[in-house]
Amino acid sequence: MSRLRKLCEQAGNPEPAFSESGDFVDIEFSRETSLAATATNEAGGSIGGQKGGLIPELTERQREVLTLIQENPAISRQALVDKLGINASAVQKHLDKLKEGGAIERIGGTRGYWKVKL
């Protein structure tokens, strides 16, 4: 618990709230600003365009991938290939970069969907 408090303090967030109910301990985290607000740019766009945003190192192509995923979370890799007009290995590299940066997460397998975490 002390480590969680310290990490929240280092991140500039309020201390977590701990509560106990029966055999369970609940931990509630909060932050001053939302992730979506952090990712929006001055023009009201989205996806890490602002300096100091969550993932400012996104390329234009990675932003396109992220936009397509936001429009259709169930989009397949092949559909991304078709819509972007690039090869499958390039799409996979963009997806890997977005996953590593914490922007997206794959929920489920082949028939799953993409969860945008911004």
C-alpha positions as CSV (number, residue, x, y, z in Angstrom):
1,M,0.0,0.0,0.0
2,S,2.8,2.4,0.7
3,R,4.3,1.7,-2.7
4,L,1.0,2.5,-4.4
5,R,0.8,5.8,-2.4
6,K,4.4,6.6,-3.4
7,L,3.7,5.9,-7.1
8,C,0.6,8.0,-7.1
9,E,2.5,10.8,-5.5
10,Q,5.3,10.5,-8.1
11,A,2.7,10.6,-10.9
12,G,1.1,13.8,-9.4
13,N,-2.1,12.0,-8.6
14,P,-4.0,11.9,-5.3
15,E,-3.4,9.0,-2.9
16,P,-5.6,5.9,-3.6
17,A,-8.5,5.2,-1.4
18,F,-8.5,1.8,0.3
19,S,-11.6,0.1,1.6
20,E,-12.3,-3.3,3.0
21,S,-15.3,-5.4,2.6
22,G,-15.3,-9.0,3.9
23,D,-12.3,-10.8,2.5
24,F,-11.7,-8.2,-0.2
25,V,-9.7,-4.9,-0.4
26,D,-10.8,-2.3,-2.9
27,I,-8.4,0.3,-4.1
28,E,-9.8,3.4,-5.9
29,F,-7.4,5.5,-8.0
30,S,-8.1,9.0,-9.2
31,R,-6.3,11.6,-11.3
32,E,-6.7,15.3,-11.8
33,T,-7.2,15.1,-15.6
34,S,-8.7,12.4,-17.8
35,L,-6.5,10.5,-20.2
36,A,-8.7,11.6,-23.1
37,A,-8.1,15.3,-22.1
38,T,-4.4,14.6,-22.0
39,A,-4.5,13.2,-25.5
40,T,-6.4,15.9,-27.2
41,N,-4.6,18.7,-29.1
42,E,-5.3,22.4,-29.1
43,A,-7.5,22.2,-32.2
44,G,-9.9,19.7,-30.5
45,G,-8.5,16.7,-32.3
46,S,-7.6,13.5,-30.6
47,I,-4.9,10.9,-30.2
48,G,-1.7,12.2,-28.7
49,G,-1.1,15.2,-30.9
50,Q,-0.4,17.7,-28.2
51,K,3.2,18.2,-26.9
52,G,3.4,16.4,-23.6
53,G,0.4,14.1,-24.5
54,L,0.4,10.5,-23.7
55,I,2.1,9.2,-26.8
56,P,3.5,12.2,-28.7
57,E,5.8,10.0,-30.8
58,L,3.0,8.6,-32.9
59,T,3.5,8.7,-36.6
60,E,0.8,9.9,-39.0
61,R,0.2,6.3,-40.0
62,Q,-0.1,5.1,-36.4
63,R,-2.7,7.9,-35.9
64,E,-4.6,6.6,-38.9
65,V,-4.6,3.1,-37.4
66,L,-5.8,4.4,-34.1
67,T,-8.6,6.4,-35.8
68,L,-9.8,3.4,-37.7
69,I,-9.8,1.3,-34.5
70,Q,-11.8,4.0,-32.7
71,E,-14.3,4.0,-35.6
72,N,-14.6,0.2,-35.5
73,P,-13.1,-1.5,-32.5
74,A,-13.9,-4.9,-34.1
75,I,-11.8,-4.1,-37.2
76,S,-9.5,-6.9,-38.3
77,R,-5.8,-6.7,-39.2
78,Q,-6.7,-7.5,-42.8
79,A,-9.3,-4.7,-42.9
80,L,-6.6,-2.3,-41.7
81,V,-4.3,-3.6,-44.4
82,D,-7.1,-3.0,-47.0
83,K,-8.1,0.5,-45.7
84,L,-4.5,1.8,-45.3
85,G,-3.1,0.2,-48.5
86,I,0.0,-1.1,-46.7
87,N,1.3,-4.6,-46.2
88,A,0.3,-6.8,-43.2
89,S,3.8,-6.7,-41.5
90,A,3.6,-2.8,-41.5
91,V,0.2,-2.9,-39.9
92,Q,1.4,-5.3,-37.3
93,K,4.4,-3.0,-36.5
94,H,2.0,-0.1,-36.0
95,L,-0.3,-2.2,-33.8
96,D,2.7,-3.4,-31.7
97,K,3.9,0.2,-31.2
98,L,0.4,1.3,-30.2
99,K,0.1,-1.6,-27.7
100,E,3.6,-0.9,-26.3
101,G,2.6,2.7,-25.8
102,G,-0.5,1.7,-23.9
103,A,-2.8,3.3,-26.5
104,I,-4.7,0.1,-27.4
105,E,-5.3,-3.4,-26.0
106,R,-6.6,-6.5,-27.7
107,I,-9.5,-8.1,-25.9
108,G,-10.2,-11.6,-26.9
109,G,-8.6,-13.5,-29.8
110,T,-9.4,-13.6,-33.5
111,R,-13.1,-12.7,-32.9
112,G,-12.2,-10.1,-30.2
113,Y,-12.0,-6.3,-30.4
114,W,-9.6,-3.4,-29.8
115,K,-9.9,-1.4,-26.6
116,V,-8.7,2.2,-27.0
117,K,-7.2,3.3,-23.7
118,L,-7.0,7.0,-24.3
